[in-house]
Amino acid sequence: MHTLWDERFALRTDNLKSSAIRELLKITSLPDVISFAGGLPAPEVFPIERFKEASDIVLTEMGEKALQYGTTEGYQPLREMIARNAGKYGLKISADNVMITTGSQQALDLMGRIFINRGDRVLVESPTYLGAIQAWNAYGVKFVTIPFDKDGMQTQELESRLRLGIKFIYVLPNFQNPTGVTLSRERRKQLVEVANAYGVPIFEDDPYGQLRYEGEHLPPVVVLDDEIRAKEFPIYSGNVIYTSTFSKILAPGLRLAWVVAPVEVIKKLVQAKQGCDLNTSTFNQYLAYQVANDPWMKSHICVIRKTYKERRDVMLKALEEYMPEGVQWTKPKGGLFLWVTLPECIDTQAIFPAAVEQKVAFVPGGSFHPKGGGHNTMRLNFSNSKPELIVEGIKRLAKVVKDNLK
Amino acid sequence: MHTLWDERFALRTDNLKSSAIRELLKITSLPDVISFAGGLPAPEVFPIERFKEASDIVLTEMGEKALQYGTTEGYQPLREMIARNAGKYGLKISADNVMITTGSQQALDLMGRIFINRGDRVLVESPTYLGAIQAWNAYGVKFVTIPFDKDGMQTQELESRLRLGIKFIYVLPNFQNPTGVTLSRERRKQLVEVANAYGVPIFEDDPYGQLRYEGEHLPPVVVLDDEIRAKEFPIYSGNVIYTSTFSKILAPGLRLAWVVAPVEVIKKLVQAKQGCDLNTSTFNQYLAYQVANDPWMKSHICVIRKTYKERRDVMLKALEEYMPEGVQWTKPKGGLFLWVTLPECIDTQAIFPAAVEQKVAFVPGGSFHPKGGGHNTMRLNFSNSKPELIVEGIKRLAKVVKDNLK
């Protein structure tokens, strides 16, 4: 219903709509529906006992500070811990390179806020993360896409795009949301080189970096970038802005993530964040520090990896077993998602109601393409469903696909 | 230092700077400085034991849900509790009229986001809350000010301003930040009538409504507005968007506040919030519900009132005792702040370094005037310092004032 309020809303809200996923989640939270639609971690791996202990310590020993306002940059010991951990991956940063954000969605929003003027171009993979599309649409972004295959963005196509004038390049190098695809080592190097040559910053979104189930760890783009000028500068002052999150390794309910960037960028992000929410929950930052700054964390990540690897394997096997010929899917080496491509004749948006009727849900792939495409694709989440439900869900999904192949 | 990054930042960041208060807080957090500069609650009244119990219950009984992603609107029982409480003040709303935000700073930001196009006018009191100035500057707002006296905004001056075309009116009716002044009952009525006549929405910011230390409770503007059309509509669908917070009655470290608005506005706010941080910390919402949905809450608010009333009284008495002739101040009936006006010849920004040298701090009043003015004023916070420190701090401040009167 159109009301007089609609006449008052700002222009930037015109293309503001609830994300497809969000609307789907409402449907798929109905009982009996096996949902591969969300991007939720498995609640079974939340370290609840650890949180109980941590919460008790934080409130008993530093309650007055943990419940008070905090600085916009974030809790200093947490920033220092993140800087130390980055060091282990070969990245020389100090706490001054780190800002804590209210989930990495806030990092996406702040990137739009400090960089995007209406009409500015941002280069994204296609498909790319829906939350980024949503965040930057609010700033009037013009998306430029780059072709994408089993090794990630086709970096040989970078130069022709960068010549258009690009504000920054958005990349999810590890187990990309939505496809599960990993950017190859060679392409990471090429991305860094070309971006530096053209002076275009890279925004690296890495929520799943630690959730690798097989193969060798690849260096984050920010590390490769740092290697170029590491001798010149004592702390990071390169061309990459990096974000990661505690949502997948601790719990999303804390809304805690972080950005690593050159100090000048951190300063501007901090100024922008001040107007958004003053600071990220002090209490949650103290909690996360208490839980994560402990050798136990390493074993906890192993538990998550083991759990999700099993679920991924079960889903891959079920797809193999039940899907008809002509259906293809990615085999992600980590993360939470895989990507299914159906024969051209099937529109995943169109078969969605039939799937829900069969009590199974997914996200139609079209939503992840900022400039259209992907009508015959879908994203499946494997982290949030128990193995037996994954098998049953894929069976149901395969039935819907077969019914629509006829 | 100007760097190449500065060339990349978006236009909207041009007038983005760290708030004066924030920079001051850095100085004033030095040891020995008695700071009246911040807006911090007293940590002595944080209900730490209650939080410990609540955290234990939440994690034990509903840990898997409390640590997971939540809906953007907020935790349903918390929204319902807020709707029930509003009912006690005579406001008929349902949970659909309520959205949870990440502190009320986020409510301010979202208001800018959904309403303000570059160049749109917003009517504010002068002085007004600094966080609002900061939040809306990022959206290219043009502030229009309305004169202000001991009874709040001079509503007889409203019509001439509304004729300019105003997107919304921003008002802090109770114990305003920064002045401590309360909008009189008559003016509340007039505000509602004129705003309705001109079809201009009101944004009511009420962080301190429950922290009244004397005098009778005055109805919130949203309640007066609802009375106009209460018979027509079963739930609130009026002209006021209202925000309040748990920061002053529980703890700011949770970053929890809420908005009450017509359903159409809540929907748009929710869409906007999705792009900002997906949802407010689920865990903190469960905690707040556990702590606040209890008859104990009433006695807790009495404790806060008693503590702050004492501190206010101590500050008023000390001002009386130590300040030289020609210095005036407000006598707030609640809240966290009072407002001092010095003789015209003193510039509070200019004497700030001398004050810090004397180990006492305040916020110069100029920062709260979006269009200039207030050079001889200052904001003093009385909630965060213990009584003996308040006396000593005012003594020091009076010395600085006297030194600069000569």
Interface residues (C-beta under 8 A of the other chain):
Chain A: T3 L4 W5 D6 R8 F9 A10 L11 R12 T13 L16 K17 S18 S19 R22 G38 L40 P41 P43 E44 F46 I48 F51 K52 S55 D56 L59 T60 G63 E64 K65 A66 L67 Q68 Y69 G70 T72 T102 G103 Q105 Q106 L108 D109 R113 I114 F115 I116 N117 D120 G131 Q134 A135 N137 A138 Y139 K167 G199 P201 S247 A251 P252 G253 L254 R255 P262 E264 V265 K268 V270 Q271 A272 Q274 G275 C276 D277 L278 N279 T280 S281 T282 F283 N284
Chain B: T3 L4 W5 D6 R8 F9 A10 L11 R12 T13 L16 K17 S18 S19 R22 G38 L40 P41 P43 E44 F46 I48 F51 K52 S55 D56 L59 T60 G63 E64 K65 A66 L67 Q68 Y69 G70 T72 T102 G103 Q105 Q106 L108 D109 R113 I114 F115 I116 N117 D120 G131 Q134 A135 N137 A138 Y139 K167 G199 P201 S247 A251 P252 G253 L254 R255 P262 E264 V265 K268 V270 Q271 A272 Q274 G275 C276 D277 L278 N279 T280 S281 T282 F283 N284
